Amino acid sequence: MLVSAILYHPAFVRDVKKLDKKIVERAGKMEKVFRANPLHPSLRLHQLKGSLQGLWSMSITEKIRIIFSRMDNGDIVFLSIGHHDIYRSW
């Protein structure tokens, strides 16, 4: 998986504002890992299934995930960040 650019959906920006500062800092570190190596094992990257088919998830902490989509040109769009209940909103 090649990452050419990361874009932020307005829902993602809204979700980030609700998070604890330490989680936001951790997310920033994990985004750097993702940019350098999207397949790094610490991200626990996986494609979603069912109604979320076509979307991807990566781990920020044991409980916090980022849901994103991958565009044909290689751009990544971060859609949402939060606990597992974020899967219900997409």
C-alpha positions in Angstrom: 0.0 0.0 0.0 1.5 3.3 -1.1 0.5 6.5 0.8 0.8 9.6 -1.4 -1.2 12.0 0.9 -3.4 11.8 4.0 -6.6 13.9 3.9 -8.9 14.5 6.9 -12.6 14.1 6.7 -14.6 16.8 8.7 -15.9 13.9 10.9 -12.4 12.9 11.7 -11.4 16.4 12.7 -14.5 16.6 14.9 -13.7 13.2 16.5 -10.1 14.3 17.3 -11.3 17.3 19.2 -13.2 15.0 21.6 -10.1 12.9 22.5 -7.7 13.2 25.4 -4.5 15.0 24.5 -2.4 11.9 25.1 -4.5 9.9 22.6 -4.1 12.7 20.0 -0.3 12.7 20.6 -0.3 8.9 20.2 -2.4 9.2 17.0 0.2 11.6 15.6 3.0 9.2 16.3 1.1 6.3 14.7 0.3 8.5 11.7 4.1 9.0 11.2 4.6 5.2 11.4 1.8 4.8 8.8 3.3 7.3 6.4 6.7 5.6 6.7 5.4 2.0 6.5 1.7 1.5 6.1 2.1 -2.2 6.7 4.0 -1.9 10.0 2.8 -4.6 12.4 2.1 -2.2 15.2 -0.8 -0.6 13.2 -2.7 -3.9 13.0 -4.0 -2.7 9.6 -6.9 -4.6 8.2 -9.7 -4.2 5.7 -13.2 -4.0 7.2 -16.1 -6.3 6.1 -19.8 -6.2 5.9 -21.4 -2.8 5.7 -17.9 -1.2 6.0 -16.5 -3.2 3.1 -14.0 -1.0 1.2 -12.8 0.8 4.4 -9.7 0.1 6.4 -8.9 0.2 10.1 -5.7 0.8 12.0 -4.9 0.7 15.7 -3.7 3.7 17.6 -3.9 2.1 21.0 -5.5 -1.2 22.2 -8.9 0.5 22.2 -8.6 3.4 19.7 -8.9 2.9 16.0 -8.8 5.1 12.9 -11.1 4.2 10.0 -9.9 5.3 6.6 -10.5 4.9 2.9 -7.9 4.5 0.2 -8.5 6.3 -3.1 -7.3 5.0 -6.4 -4.6 7.7 -6.7 -3.0 6.4 -3.4 -4.5 9.2 -1.2 -5.7 8.2 2.2 -8.8 9.8 3.8 -9.0 9.5 7.6 -12.7 9.2 8.2 -13.1 8.7 12.0 -11.1 8.0 15.1 -12.3 6.6 18.4 -13.3 3.5 20.3 -14.9 0.5 18.6 -18.2 2.2 18.5 -16.9 4.3 15.6 -17.7 1.4 13.4 -21.4 2.0 13.9 -21.3 5.5 12.6 -20.1 4.5 9.1 
